[in-house]
Amino acid sequence: MQFSRSAKKAAMAVVMLGAIAGASPAYADAGEDVTSQLNHHTNPNIHLAYAFSLQSNGNKNVGVTDQQADGNGVYSEFDRKNTKGLRLLNNQGAGKTTYSDNSTSNYVVKVTACIHFDGTPDKCGPDDRPGDGR
């Protein structure tokens, strides 16, 4: 029995699609590092807060680091794929990082670094979302 050239190509395409579908992971991630940094309003070389979710870790959690010994707590406002409006607080002091819980299926899709001020409005850095060119 002989197969036509187009039948062979069609059969090969089905095999290739099956291999690709079988190789996909059981979970996904944001596809890139998602980071936000809040700098001092008059001196961009002074960093106050840094929030991040790394693709190398599957974007499964958020970390927020206090980068300035000023006595103010820092936090990250973040969204996960299926959960919006989350907050991670870090009151541990300068140089310390706090991490959120882990979820591989409900991965992080947005982070924002913020600093808490008593008696005045808090300040936040720019949001970072996958694919926004930052």
A tleap script that builds the chain and sets N, CA, C and O, in Angstrom:
source leaprc.protein.ff14SB
mol = sequence {
  NMET GLN PHE SER ARG SER ALA LYS LYS ALA
  ALA MET ALA VAL VAL MET LEU GLY ALA ILE
  ALA GLY ALA SER PRO ALA TYR ALA ASP ALA
  GLY GLU ASP VAL THR SER GLN LEU ASN HIE
  HIE THR ASN PRO ASN ILE HIE LEU ALA TYR
  ALA PHE SER LEU GLN SER ASN GLY ASN LYS
  ASN VAL GLY VAL THR ASP GLN GLN ALA ASP
  GLY ASN GLY VAL TYR SER GLU PHE ASP ARG
  LYS ASN THR LYS GLY LEU ARG LEU LEU ASN
  ASN GLN GLY ALA GLY LYS THR THR TYR SER
  ASP ASN SER THR SER ASN TYR VAL VAL LYS
  VAL THR ALA CYS ILE HIE PHE ASP GLY THR
  PRO ASP LYS CYS GLY PRO ASP ASP ARG PRO
  GLY ASP GLY CARG
}
set mol.1.N position { 0.840 -1.165 0.000 }
set mol.1.CA position { 0.000 0.000 0.000 }
set mol.1.C position { 0.889 1.233 0.000 }
set mol.1.O position { 1.822 1.336 0.797 }
set mol.2.N position { 0.597 2.168 -0.898 }
set mol.2.CA position { 1.388 3.377 -1.010 }
set mol.2.C position { 0.576 4.573 -0.528 }
set mol.2.O position { -0.631 4.663 -0.754 }
set mol.3.N position { 1.278 5.493 0.147 }
set mol.3.CA position { 0.635 6.730 0.608 }
set mol.3.C position { 1.097 7.874 -0.270 }
set mol.3.O position { 2.254 7.926 -0.688 }
set mol.4.N position { 0.195 8.777 -0.543 }
set mol.4.CA position { 0.570 9.953 -1.329 }
set mol.4.C position { 1.446 10.865 -0.474 }
set mol.4.O position { 1.485 10.732 0.749 }
set mol.5.N position { 2.131 11.769 -1.112 }
set mol.5.CA position { 3.007 12.698 -0.432 }
set mol.5.C position { 2.209 13.579 0.537 }
set mol.5.O position { 2.676 13.846 1.644 }
set mol.6.N position { 1.021 14.031 0.140 }
set mol.6.CA position { 0.205 14.874 1.026 }
set mol.6.C position { -0.312 14.079 2.224 }
set mol.6.O position { -0.439 14.636 3.314 }
set mol.7.N position { -0.610 12.810 2.050 }
set mol.7.CA position { -1.054 11.979 3.174 }
set mol.7.C position { 0.090 11.801 4.178 }
set mol.7.O position { -0.139 11.808 5.388 }
set mol.8.N position { 1.320 11.644 3.676 }
set mol.8.CA position { 2.471 11.512 4.562 }
set mol.8.C position { 2.687 12.803 5.350 }
set mol.8.O position { 2.983 12.760 6.543 }
set mol.9.N position { 2.540 13.950 4.687 }
set mol.9.CA position { 2.706 15.242 5.351 }
set mol.9.C position { 1.628 15.433 6.426 }
set mol.9.O position { 1.921 15.914 7.520 }
set mol.10.N position { 0.408 15.064 6.119 }
set mol.10.CA position { -0.684 15.200 7.080 }
set mol.10.C position { -0.438 14.304 8.292 }
set mol.10.O position { -0.650 14.726 9.428 }
set mol.11.N position { 0.003 13.082 8.057 }
set mol.11.CA position { 0.284 12.165 9.156 }
set mol.11.C position { 1.426 12.701 10.020 }
set mol.11.O position { 1.373 12.602 11.246 }
set mol.12.N position { 2.439 13.259 9.399 }
set mol.12.CA position { 3.572 13.822 10.141 }
set mol.12.C position { 3.133 15.027 10.960 }
set mol.12.O position { 3.602 15.208 12.083 }
set mol.13.N position { 2.252 15.847 10.425 }
set mol.13.CA position { 1.750 17.014 11.157 }
set mol.13.C position { 0.993 16.577 12.406 }
set mol.13.O position { 1.144 17.194 13.461 }
set mol.14.N position { 0.188 15.536 12.309 }
set mol.14.CA position { -0.552 15.015 13.462 }
set mol.14.C position { 0.421 14.519 14.527 }
set mol.14.O position { 0.215 14.768 15.715 }
set mol.15.N position { 1.477 13.821 14.116 }
set mol.15.CA position { 2.472 13.324 15.059 }
set mol.15.C position { 3.178 14.487 15.750 }
set mol.15.O position { 3.395 14.443 16.961 }
set mol.16.N position { 3.537 15.522 15.000 }
set mol.16.CA position { 4.227 16.685 15.564 }
set mol.16.C position { 3.336 17.415 16.557 }
set mol.16.O position { 3.798 17.792 17.634 }
set mol.17.N position { 2.071 17.621 16.220 }
set mol.17.CA position { 1.147 18.293 17.136 }
set mol.17.C position { 0.981 17.497 18.413 }
set mol.17.O position { 0.919 18.077 19.497 }
set mol.18.N position { 0.910 16.206 18.311 }
set mol.18.CA position { 0.803 15.364 19.499 }
set mol.18.C position { 2.027 15.484 20.382 }
set mol.18.O position { 1.905 15.514 21.606 }
set mol.19.N position { 3.199 15.552 19.786 }
set mol.19.CA position { 4.438 15.689 20.556 }
set mol.19.C position { 4.494 17.032 21.258 }
set mol.19.O position { 4.920 17.115 22.410 }
set mol.20.N position { 4.067 18.082 20.574 }
set mol.20.CA position { 4.065 19.412 21.183 }
set mol.20.C position { 3.074 19.470 22.330 }
set mol.20.O position { 3.397 19.984 23.402 }
set mol.21.N position { 1.884 18.956 22.123 }
set mol.21.CA position { 0.856 18.970 23.173 }
set mol.21.C position { 1.299 18.147 24.366 }
set mol.21.O position { 1.033 18.531 25.505 }
set mol.22.N position { 1.953 17.048 24.142 }
set mol.22.CA position { 2.413 16.205 25.239 }
set mol.22.C position { 3.570 16.808 26.002 }
set mol.22.O position { 3.798 16.439 27.154 }
set mol.23.N position { 4.312 17.727 25.398 }
set mol.23.CA position { 5.470 18.324 26.042 }
set mol.23.C position { 5.121 19.560 26.856 }
set mol.23.O position { 5.975 20.076 27.576 }
set mol.24.N position { 3.893 20.047 26.760 }
set mol.24.CA position { 3.549 21.267 27.486 }
set mol.24.C position { 3.502 20.993 28.985 }
set mol.24.O position { 3.084 19.913 29.403 }
set mol.25.N position { 3.936 21.982 29.817 }
set mol.25.CA position { 3.963 21.757 31.254 }
set mol.25.C position { 2.558 21.731 31.836 }
set mol.25.O position { 1.603 22.190 31.210 }
set mol.26.N position { 2.445 21.189 33.038 }
set mol.26.CA position { 1.159 21.103 33.719 }
set mol.26.C position { 0.731 22.459 34.255 }
set mol.26.O position { -0.422 22.622 34.656 }
set mol.27.N position { 1.624 23.429 34.271 }
set mol.27.CA position { 1.311 24.770 34.729 }
set mol.27.C position { 1.973 25.759 33.786 }
set mol.27.O position { 2.768 25.371 32.929 }
set mol.28.N position { 1.649 27.024 33.942 }
set mol.28.CA position { 2.233 28.067 33.102 }
set mol.28.C position { 2.879 29.111 34.008 }
set mol.28.O position { 2.903 28.958 35.229 }
set mol.29.N position { 3.390 30.153 33.409 }
set mol.29.CA position { 3.901 31.286 34.162 }
set mol.29.C position { 3.650 32.542 33.354 }
set mol.29.O position { 3.067 32.477 32.272 }
set mol.30.N position { 4.079 33.674 33.858 }
set mol.30.CA position { 3.819 34.951 33.202 }
set mol.30.C position { 4.653 35.132 31.941 }
set mol.30.O position { 4.375 36.032 31.149 }
set mol.31.N position { 5.660 34.304 31.739 }
set mol.31.CA position { 6.473 34.394 30.531 }
set mol.31.C position { 7.652 35.344 30.641 }
set mol.31.O position { 8.433 35.460 29.697 }
set mol.32.N position { 7.800 36.026 31.768 }
set mol.32.CA position { 8.916 36.947 31.967 }
set mol.32.C position { 8.989 37.329 33.440 }
set mol.32.O position { 8.049 37.096 34.200 }
set mol.33.N position { 10.122 37.923 33.840 }
set mol.33.CA position { 10.214 38.498 35.177 }
set mol.33.C position { 9.272 39.686 35.259 }
set mol.33.O position { 9.164 40.464 34.311 }
set mol.34.N position { 8.598 39.828 36.374 }
set mol.34.CA position { 7.676 40.939 36.600 }
set mol.34.C position { 8.214 41.694 37.816 }
set mol.34.O position { 8.223 41.155 38.923 }
set mol.35.N position { 8.672 42.959 37.615 }
set mol.35.CA position { 9.341 43.700 38.680 }
set mol.35.C position { 8.853 45.148 38.756 }
set mol.35.O position { 8.403 45.720 37.763 }
set mol.36.N position { 8.951 45.719 39.940 }
set mol.36.CA position { 8.613 47.129 40.151 }
set mol.36.C position { 9.567 47.681 41.198 }
set mol.36.O position { 9.833 47.036 42.211 }
set mol.37.N position { 10.076 48.876 40.946 }
set mol.37.CA position { 10.966 49.514 41.918 }
set mol.37.C position { 10.487 50.924 42.181 }
set mol.37.O position { 10.197 51.674 41.249 }
set mol.38.N position { 10.405 51.286 43.454 }
set mol.38.CA position { 10.051 52.641 43.865 }
set mol.38.C position { 11.327 53.358 44.263 }
set mol.38.O position { 12.040 52.930 45.171 }
set mol.39.N position { 11.608 54.461 43.569 }
set mol.39.CA position { 12.781 55.273 43.864 }
set mol.39.C position { 12.352 56.542 44.600 }
set mol.39.O position { 11.185 56.932 44.554 }
set mol.40.N position { 13.304 57.178 45.274 }
set mol.40.CA position { 13.053 58.438 45.964 }
set mol.40.C position { 12.580 59.470 44.950 }
set mol.40.O position { 13.059 59.487 43.816 }
set mol.41.N position { 11.642 60.335 45.344 }
set mol.41.CA position { 11.038 61.269 44.384 }
set mol.41.C position { 12.000 62.329 43.857 }
set mol.41.O position { 11.771 62.858 42.769 }
set mol.42.N position { 13.067 62.661 44.585 }
set mol.42.CA position { 14.001 63.667 44.079 }
set mol.42.C position { 15.339 63.079 43.648 }
set mol.42.O position { 16.098 63.732 42.932 }
set mol.43.N position { 15.640 61.842 44.079 }
set mol.43.CA position { 16.908 61.223 43.724 }
set mol.43.C position { 16.653 59.789 43.273 }
set mol.43.O position { 16.477 58.902 44.108 }
set mol.44.N position { 16.631 59.548 41.953 }
set mol.44.CA position { 16.333 58.209 41.449 }
set mol.44.C position { 17.393 57.158 41.798 }
set mol.44.O position { 17.175 55.968 41.574 }
set mol.45.N position { 18.538 57.587 42.346 }
set mol.45.CA position { 19.572 56.632 42.763 }
set mol.45.C position { 19.307 56.068 44.154 }
set mol.45.O position { 19.992 55.141 44.587 }
set mol.46.N position { 18.319 56.617 44.858 }
set mol.46.CA position { 17.943 56.096 46.169 }
set mol.46.C position { 16.725 55.207 45.969 }
set mol.46.O position { 15.654 55.683 45.594 }
set mol.47.N position { 16.893 53.916 46.222 }
set mol.47.CA position { 15.830 52.934 46.026 }
set mol.47.C position { 15.146 52.676 47.363 }
set mol.47.O position { 15.809 52.440 48.373 }
set mol.48.N position { 13.810 52.722 47.365 }
set mol.48.CA position { 13.040 52.551 48.588 }
set mol.48.C position { 12.449 51.154 48.714 }
set mol.48.O position { 12.524 50.541 49.779 }
set mol.49.N position { 11.864 50.650 47.638 }
set mol.49.CA position { 11.192 49.351 47.678 }
set mol.49.C position { 11.344 48.650 46.332 }
set mol.49.O position { 11.391 49.289 45.281 }
set mol.50.N position { 11.420 47.318 46.390 }
set mol.50.CA position { 11.547 46.514 45.180 }
set mol.50.C position { 10.620 45.311 45.313 }
set mol.50.O position { 10.718 44.554 46.279 }
set mol.51.N position { 9.723 45.134 44.346 }
set mol.51.CA position { 8.809 43.985 44.320 }
set mol.51.C position { 9.094 43.189 43.056 }
set mol.51.O position { 9.389 43.762 42.007 }
set mol.52.N position { 9.005 41.855 43.159 }
set mol.52.CA position { 9.376 41.032 42.012 }
set mol.52.C position { 8.685 39.674 42.048 }
set mol.52.O position { 8.324 39.154 43.103 }
set mol.53.N position { 8.517 39.126 40.854 }
set mol.53.CA position { 8.095 37.742 40.664 }
set mol.53.C position { 8.896 37.234 39.469 }
set mol.53.O position { 8.793 37.777 38.369 }
set mol.54.N position { 9.684 36.206 39.687 }
set mol.54.CA position { 10.650 35.766 38.681 }
set mol.54.C position { 10.150 34.566 37.879 }
set mol.54.O position { 9.618 33.604 38.433 }
set mol.55.N position { 10.335 34.648 36.570 }
set mol.55.CA position { 9.946 33.542 35.698 }
set mol.55.C position { 10.750 32.287 36.015 }
set mol.55.O position { 10.232 31.176 35.897 }
set mol.56.N position { 12.004 32.450 36.414 }
set mol.56.CA position { 12.829 31.276 36.741 }
set mol.56.C position { 12.242 30.486 37.915 }
set mol.56.O position { 12.587 29.323 38.120 }
set mol.57.N position { 11.367 31.116 38.670 }
set mol.57.CA position { 10.669 30.459 39.774 }
set mol.57.C position { 9.207 30.184 39.400 }
set mol.57.O position { 8.383 29.895 40.268 }
set mol.58.N position { 8.896 30.275 38.114 }
set mol.58.CA position { 7.543 30.004 37.635 }
set mol.58.C position { 6.541 31.089 37.955 }
set mol.58.O position { 5.336 30.854 37.871 }
set mol.59.N position { 7.014 32.294 38.327 }
set mol.59.CA position { 6.132 33.389 38.743 }
set mol.59.C position { 5.128 32.908 39.788 }
set mol.59.O position { 3.988 33.372 39.823 }
set mol.60.N position { 5.559 31.972 40.641 }
set mol.60.CA position { 4.626 31.380 41.586 }
set mol.60.C position { 4.479 32.176 42.874 }
set mol.60.O position { 3.547 31.933 43.641 }
set mol.61.N position { 5.394 33.136 43.132 }
set mol.61.CA position { 5.248 33.968 44.320 }
set mol.61.C position { 5.783 35.369 44.062 }
set mol.61.O position { 6.362 35.649 43.013 }
set mol.62.N position { 5.573 36.247 45.049 }
set mol.62.CA position { 6.043 37.624 45.001 }
set mol.62.C position { 7.004 37.825 46.166 }
set mol.62.O position { 6.799 37.291 47.256 }
set mol.63.N position { 8.048 38.597 45.922 }
set mol.63.CA position { 8.943 39.038 46.982 }
set mol.63.C position { 8.920 40.549 47.027 }
set mol.63.O position { 8.806 41.201 45.989 }
set mol.64.N position { 9.028 41.116 48.224 }
set mol.64.CA position { 9.135 42.572 48.354 }
set mol.64.C position { 10.266 42.869 49.330 }
set mol.64.O position { 10.302 42.348 50.445 }
set mol.65.N position { 11.198 43.729 48.880 }
set mol.65.CA position { 12.395 44.056 49.644 }
set mol.65.C position { 12.365 45.514 50.058 }
set mol.65.O position { 12.090 46.398 49.247 }
set mol.66.N position { 12.654 45.759 51.346 }
set mol.66.CA position { 12.823 47.117 51.871 }
set mol.66.C position { 14.253 47.518 51.557 }
set mol.66.O position { 15.192 46.888 52.043 }
set mol.67.N position { 14.432 48.549 50.757 }
set mol.67.CA position { 15.773 48.929 50.313 }
set mol.67.C position { 16.329 50.163 51.009 }
set mol.67.O position { 17.408 50.632 50.645 }
set mol.68.N position { 15.621 50.703 52.005 }
set mol.68.CA position { 16.075 51.933 52.646 }
set mol.68.C position { 15.839 51.860 54.143 }
set mol.68.O position { 14.743 51.511 54.583 }
set mol.69.N position { 16.855 52.186 54.930 }
set mol.69.CA position { 16.733 52.195 56.395 }
set mol.69.C position { 16.093 53.514 56.831 }
set mol.69.O position { 16.766 54.406 57.348 }
set mol.70.N position { 14.776 53.618 56.611 }
set mol.70.CA position { 14.077 54.856 56.944 }
set mol.70.C position { 12.938 54.640 57.946 }
set mol.70.O position { 12.231 55.586 58.292 }
set mol.71.N position { 12.760 53.407 58.411 }
set mol.71.CA position { 11.715 53.116 59.391 }
set mol.71.C position { 10.327 52.937 58.808 }
set mol.71.O position { 9.379 52.700 59.557 }
set mol.72.N position { 10.178 53.042 57.507 }
set mol.72.CA position { 8.878 52.875 56.856 }
set mol.72.C position { 8.747 51.463 56.298 }
set mol.72.O position { 9.684 50.938 55.697 }
set mol.73.N position { 7.586 50.853 56.498 }
set mol.73.CA position { 7.315 49.545 55.924 }
set mol.73.C position { 7.085 49.642 54.429 }
set mol.73.O position { 6.673 50.688 53.927 }
set mol.74.N position { 7.344 48.573 53.725 }
set mol.74.CA position { 7.102 48.520 52.287 }
set mol.74.C position { 6.128 47.378 52.008 }
set mol.74.O position { 5.949 46.481 52.832 }
set mol.75.N position { 5.506 47.427 50.837 }
set mol.75.CA position { 4.588 46.364 50.457 }
set mol.75.C position { 4.495 46.285 48.946 }
set mol.75.O position { 4.921 47.184 48.220 }
set mol.76.N position { 3.924 45.180 48.499 }
set mol.76.CA position { 3.651 44.997 47.078 }
set mol.76.C position { 2.157 44.790 46.902 }
set mol.76.O position { 1.539 43.998 47.612 }
set mol.77.N position { 1.598 45.499 45.965 }
set mol.77.CA position { 0.246 45.208 45.498 }
set mol.77.C position { 0.445 44.328 44.281 }
set mol.77.O position { 1.216 44.670 43.385 }
set mol.78.N position { -0.253 43.183 44.241 }
set mol.78.CA position { -0.026 42.275 43.124 }
set mol.78.C position { -1.300 41.547 42.737 }
set mol.78.O position { -2.236 41.408 43.525 }
set mol.79.N position { -1.299 41.091 41.500 }
set mol.79.CA position { -2.398 40.291 40.968 }
set mol.79.C position { -1.854 38.933 40.555 }
set mol.79.O position { -0.726 38.813 40.075 }
set mol.80.N position { -2.672 37.927 40.749 }
set mol.80.CA position { -2.404 36.607 40.211 }
set mol.80.C position { -3.343 36.394 39.028 }
set mol.80.O position { -4.253 37.193 38.802 }
set mol.81.N position { -3.129 35.345 38.293 }
set mol.81.CA position { -3.935 35.055 37.107 }
set mol.81.C position { -5.431 35.061 37.432 }
set mol.81.O position { -6.225 35.613 36.670 }
set mol.82.N position { -5.819 34.456 38.553 }
set mol.82.CA position { -7.237 34.337 38.906 }
set mol.82.C position { -7.638 35.130 40.136 }
set mol.82.O position { -8.796 35.059 40.548 }
set mol.83.N position { -6.725 35.886 40.741 }
set mol.83.CA position { -7.004 36.618 41.966 }
set mol.83.C position { -6.402 38.015 41.863 }
set mol.83.O position { -5.198 38.151 41.650 }
set mol.84.N position { -7.211 39.043 42.010 }
set mol.84.CA position { -6.751 40.423 41.870 }
set mol.84.C position { -6.743 41.140 43.216 }
set mol.84.O position { -7.459 40.756 44.141 }
set mol.85.N position { -5.922 42.191 43.315 }
set mol.85.CA position { -5.938 43.071 44.477 }
set mol.85.C position { -5.304 42.513 45.740 }
set mol.85.O position { -5.789 42.783 46.839 }
set mol.86.N position { -4.236 41.743 45.610 }
set mol.86.CA position { -3.552 41.166 46.767 }
set mol.86.C position { -2.476 42.130 47.274 }
set mol.86.O position { -2.003 42.994 46.537 }
set mol.87.N position { -2.098 41.966 48.545 }
set mol.87.CA position { -1.075 42.829 49.138 }
set mol.87.C position { -0.145 41.984 49.995 }
set mol.87.O position { -0.590 41.117 50.747 }
set mol.88.N position { 1.160 42.250 49.873 }
set mol.88.CA position { 2.187 41.582 50.670 }
set mol.88.C position { 2.964 42.655 51.416 }
set mol.88.O position { 3.617 43.492 50.792 }
set mol.89.N position { 2.901 42.641 52.749 }
set mol.89.CA position { 3.528 43.643 53.602 }
set mol.89.C position { 4.887 43.159 54.104 }
set mol.89.O position { 5.056 41.984 54.430 }
set mol.90.N position { 5.854 44.078 54.162 }
set mol.90.CA position { 7.177 43.793 54.709 }
set mol.90.C position { 7.514 44.884 55.723 }
set mol.90.O position { 7.811 46.014 55.336 }
set mol.91.N position { 7.473 44.559 57.016 }
set mol.91.CA position { 7.855 45.475 58.095 }
set mol.91.C position { 9.127 45.011 58.795 }
set mol.91.O position { 9.372 45.376 59.945 }
set mol.92.N position { 9.938 44.210 58.107 }
set mol.92.CA position { 11.119 43.615 58.729 }
set mol.92.C position { 12.326 44.549 58.781 }
set mol.92.O position { 13.248 44.314 59.562 }
set mol.93.N position { 12.337 45.599 57.968 }
set mol.93.CA position { 13.463 46.535 57.985 }
set mol.93.C position { 14.308 46.457 56.729 }
set mol.93.O position { 14.112 45.606 55.861 }
set mol.94.N position { 15.247 47.371 56.671 }
set mol.94.CA position { 16.091 47.538 55.482 }
set mol.94.C position { 16.860 46.272 55.145 }
set mol.94.O position { 17.429 45.614 56.017 }
set mol.95.N position { 16.864 45.948 53.863 }
set mol.95.CA position { 17.602 44.799 53.357 }
set mol.95.C position { 16.880 43.475 53.494 }
set mol.95.O position { 17.387 42.451 53.037 }
set mol.96.N position { 15.725 43.467 54.102 }
set mol.96.CA position { 14.968 42.230 54.315 }
set mol.96.C position { 13.926 42.046 53.219 }
set mol.96.O position { 13.363 43.016 52.713 }
set mol.97.N position { 13.678 40.788 52.858 }
set mol.97.CA position { 12.700 40.443 51.838 }
set mol.97.C position { 11.628 39.550 52.441 }
set mol.97.O position { 11.930 38.621 53.190 }
set mol.98.N position { 10.383 39.834 52.113 }
set mol.98.CA position { 9.247 39.008 52.512 }
set mol.98.C position { 8.686 38.365 51.249 }
set mol.98.O position { 8.641 38.993 50.191 }
set mol.99.N position { 8.256 37.099 51.368 }
set mol.99.CA position { 7.720 36.361 50.227 }
set mol.99.C position { 6.268 35.965 50.465 }
set mol.99.O position { 5.859 35.685 51.592 }
set mol.100.N position { 5.501 35.948 49.380 }
set mol.100.CA position { 4.110 35.498 49.437 }
set mol.100.C position { 4.054 33.976 49.388 }
set mol.100.O position { 5.079 33.302 49.292 }
set mol.101.N position { 2.847 33.457 49.454 }
set mol.101.CA position { 2.636 32.027 49.268 }
set mol.101.C position { 2.910 31.662 47.806 }
set mol.101.O position { 3.019 32.541 46.952 }
set mol.102.N position { 3.019 30.374 47.529 }
set mol.102.CA position { 3.320 29.866 46.187 }
set mol.102.C position { 2.072 29.308 45.525 }
set mol.102.O position { 1.232 28.685 46.175 }
set mol.103.N position { 1.961 29.539 44.224 }
set mol.103.CA position { 0.925 28.890 43.430 }
set mol.103.C position { 1.412 28.777 41.995 }
set mol.103.O position { 1.681 29.785 41.341 }
set mol.104.N position { 1.525 27.549 41.510 }
set mol.104.CA position { 1.963 27.363 40.125 }
set mol.104.C position { 0.820 27.520 39.138 }
set mol.104.O position { 1.052 27.899 37.991 }
set mol.105.N position { -0.408 27.239 39.552 }
set mol.105.CA position { -1.530 27.365 38.628 }
set mol.105.C position { -2.126 28.776 38.639 }
set mol.105.O position { -2.721 29.197 37.647 }
set mol.106.N position { -1.974 29.507 39.741 }
set mol.106.CA position { -2.489 30.878 39.865 }
set mol.106.C position { -1.288 31.819 39.975 }
set mol.106.O position { -1.103 32.495 40.988 }
set mol.107.N position { -0.474 31.850 38.910 }
set mol.107.CA position { 0.794 32.563 38.904 }
set mol.107.C position { 0.600 34.086 38.901 }
set mol.107.O position { -0.486 34.585 38.601 }
set mol.108.N position { 1.666 34.809 39.237 }
set mol.108.CA position { 1.654 36.267 39.379 }
set mol.108.C position { 1.683 36.928 38.000 }
set mol.108.O position { 2.473 36.547 37.137 }
set mol.109.N position { 0.804 37.932 37.800 }
set mol.109.CA position { 0.733 38.636 36.517 }
set mol.109.C position { 0.911 40.150 36.652 }
set mol.109.O position { 0.917 40.856 35.643 }
set mol.110.N position { 1.055 40.664 37.882 }
set mol.110.CA position { 1.304 42.096 38.069 }
set mol.110.C position { 1.912 42.332 39.438 }
set mol.110.O position { 1.480 41.726 40.419 }
set mol.111.N position { 2.913 43.207 39.521 }
set mol.111.CA position { 3.458 43.639 40.806 }
set mol.111.C position { 3.626 45.150 40.805 }
set mol.111.O position { 3.850 45.768 39.764 }
set mol.112.N position { 3.512 45.732 42.000 }
set mol.112.CA position { 3.756 47.150 42.220 }
set mol.112.C position { 4.453 47.296 43.562 }
set mol.112.O position { 3.976 46.758 44.561 }
set mol.113.N position { 5.577 48.013 43.609 }
set mol.113.CA position { 6.303 48.262 44.852 }
set mol.113.C position { 5.782 49.553 45.476 }
set mol.113.O position { 5.624 50.564 44.793 }
set mol.114.N position { 5.514 49.507 46.797 }
set mol.114.CA position { 4.974 50.672 47.504 }
set mol.114.C position { 5.669 50.845 48.849 }
set mol.114.O position { 6.268 49.910 49.380 }
set mol.115.N position { 5.578 52.065 49.390 }
set mol.115.CA position { 6.092 52.359 50.723 }
set mol.115.C position { 4.961 52.978 51.535 }
set mol.115.O position { 4.179 53.785 51.032 }
set mol.116.N position { 4.893 52.579 52.805 }
set mol.116.CA position { 3.843 53.070 53.695 }
set mol.116.C position { 4.378 54.232 54.534 }
set mol.116.O position { 5.421 54.125 55.179 }
set mol.117.N position { 3.639 55.342 54.509 }
set mol.117.CA position { 3.961 56.502 55.335 }
set mol.117.C position { 2.838 56.716 56.340 }
set mol.117.O position { 1.665 56.688 55.969 }
set mol.118.N position { 3.181 56.928 57.603 }
set mol.118.CA position { 2.172 57.269 58.606 }
set mol.118.C position { 1.776 58.735 58.427 }
set mol.118.O position { 2.639 59.612 58.383 }
set mol.119.N position { 0.483 58.998 58.324 }
set mol.119.CA position { -0.015 60.369 58.269 }
set mol.119.C position { 0.001 61.027 56.906 }
set mol.119.O position { -0.544 62.120 56.751 }
set mol.120.N position { 0.609 60.398 55.913 }
set mol.120.CA position { 0.598 60.946 54.555 }
set mol.120.C position { 0.304 59.807 53.584 }
set mol.120.O position { 0.454 58.637 53.937 }
set mol.121.N position { -0.110 60.139 52.376 }
set mol.121.CA position { -0.415 59.069 51.405 }
set mol.121.C position { 0.811 58.219 51.075 }
set mol.121.O position { 1.932 58.720 50.981 }
set mol.122.N position { 0.570 56.933 50.905 }
set mol.122.CA position { 1.632 56.021 50.482 }
set mol.122.C position { 2.057 56.361 49.061 }
set mol.122.O position { 1.305 56.977 48.306 }
set mol.123.N position { 3.259 55.956 48.710 }
set mol.123.CA position { 3.780 56.134 47.346 }
set mol.123.C position { 4.031 54.761 46.742 }
set mol.123.O position { 4.434 53.827 47.436 }
set mol.124.N position { 3.787 54.649 45.433 }
set mol.124.CA position { 4.009 53.388 44.728 }
set mol.124.C position { 4.809 53.631 43.453 }
set mol.124.O position { 4.713 54.689 42.831 }
set mol.125.N position { 5.587 52.646 43.087 }
set mol.125.CA position { 6.324 52.675 41.833 }
set mol.125.C position { 5.416 52.246 40.688 }
set mol.125.O position { 4.218 52.044 40.889 }
set mol.126.N position { 5.968 52.108 39.505 }
set mol.126.CA position { 5.173 51.705 38.347 }
set mol.126.C position { 4.756 50.225 38.427 }
set mol.126.O position { 5.506 49.380 38.916 }
set mol.127.N position { 3.558 49.940 37.942 }
set mol.127.CA position { 3.107 48.548 37.786 }
set mol.127.C position { 3.971 47.879 36.726 }
set mol.127.O position { 4.458 48.534 35.805 }
set mol.128.N position { 4.154 46.587 36.862 }
set mol.128.CA position { 4.746 45.800 35.784 }
set mol.128.C position { 3.869 44.607 35.528 }
set mol.128.O position { 3.515 43.861 36.441 }
set mol.129.N position { 3.520 44.437 34.257 }
set mol.129.CA position { 2.694 43.319 33.794 }
set mol.129.C position { 3.404 42.657 32.622 }
set mol.129.O position { 4.124 43.329 31.884 }
set mol.130.N position { 3.219 41.365 32.438 }
set mol.130.CA position { 3.863 40.692 31.306 }
set mol.130.C position { 3.440 41.328 29.975 }
set mol.130.O position { 2.270 41.647 29.763 }
set mol.131.N position { 4.416 41.500 29.098 }
set mol.131.CA position { 4.143 42.012 27.757 }
set mol.131.C position { 3.978 43.524 27.676 }
set mol.131.O position { 3.598 44.034 26.623 }
set mol.132.N position { 4.253 44.262 28.759 }
set mol.132.CA position { 4.053 45.706 28.699 }
set mol.132.C position { 5.304 46.462 28.232 }
set mol.132.O position { 5.312 47.692 28.186 }
set mol.133.N position { 6.350 45.718 27.890 }
set mol.133.CA position { 7.541 46.354 27.319 }
set mol.133.C position { 8.498 46.917 28.349 }
set mol.133.O position { 9.439 47.618 27.976 }
set mol.134.N position { 8.300 46.644 29.617 }
set mol.134.CA position { 9.223 47.139 30.649 }
set mol.134.C position { 10.188 46.039 31.010 }
set mol.134.O position { 11.056 46.235 31.861 }
savepdb mol mol.pdb
quit
